[in-house]
């Protein structure tokens, strides 16, 4: 499902206009992105949590020859699924 399909699905489920749903989804994603980028954890009970994690510097193999290449330390986004989401996906 892409963004357009998500907007269509939420429009159908809520009866709201596409413009309203697109604005709400856009604002939600921007807010979550800004909060995680700032180092905050965003938790949606039953769905999951988004957070920023630190990945240490290290090495990775060069695909062209296997020689080790340095990889810089960086922050990466992470998502941990909530119990209800895990249950829905597993079919339990």
TACOR-V257027 format. One record per residue. RES is the residue in one small letter. PHI is phi as a letter, one per 20 degrees, with the letter a starting at -180 (* if undefined). PSI is psi as a letter, one per 40 degrees, with the letter a starting at -180 (999 if undefined). OMEGA is omega as a letter, one per 30 degrees, with the letter a starting at -180 (999 if undefined). Layout:
((RES;PHI;PSI;OMEGA) (RES;PHI;PSI;OMEGA))
//
This chain:
((x;*;h;l) (x;e;a;a) (x;g;d;a) (x;f;d;l) (x;f;d;l) (x;f;d;l) (x;f;d;l) (x;f;d;a) (x;f;d;a) (x;f;d;l) (x;f;d;l) (x;f;d;a) (x;f;d;a) (x;d;d;a) (x;m;e;l) (x;e;i;l) (x;f;i;l) (x;f;d;a) (x;f;d;l) (x;f;d;a) (x;f;d;l) (x;f;d;l) (x;f;d;a) (x;f;d;l) (x;f;d;l) (x;f;d;l) (x;f;d;l) (x;f;d;a) (x;f;d;l) (x;f;d;a) (x;f;d;l) (x;f;d;l) (x;f;d;a) (x;f;d;a) (x;f;d;l) (x;f;d;l) (x;f;d;l) (x;e;e;l) (x;n;e;l) (x;e;i;l) (x;e;h;l) (x;d;h;a) (x;d;h;l) (x;d;h;a) (x;g;h;a) (x;n;d;a) (x;d;d;l) (x;q;a;a) (x;c;i;l) (x;d;h;l) (x;b;i;l) (x;d;h;l) (x;d;i;l) (x;e;h;l) (x;d;h;a) (x;f;i;l) (x;f;i;l) (x;a;a;l) (x;c;i;l) (x;c;i;a) (x;f;h;l) (x;f;h;a) (x;f;e;a) (x;e;e;a) (x;a;e;l) (x;n;e;l) (x;f;i;l) (x;f;h;l) (x;d;i;l) (x;f;i;l) (x;c;h;a) (x;f;i;l) (x;f;i;a) (x;a;i;l) (x;e;i;l) (x;c;i;l) (x;f;i;l) (x;c;i;l) (x;c;h;l) (x;c;h;a) (x;f;i;l) (x;e;i;a) (x;f;d;a) (x;f;d;l) (x;f;d;l) (x;f;d;l) (x;f;d;a) (x;f;d;a) (x;f;d;a) (x;f;e;l) (x;n;e;a) (x;f;999;999))
//
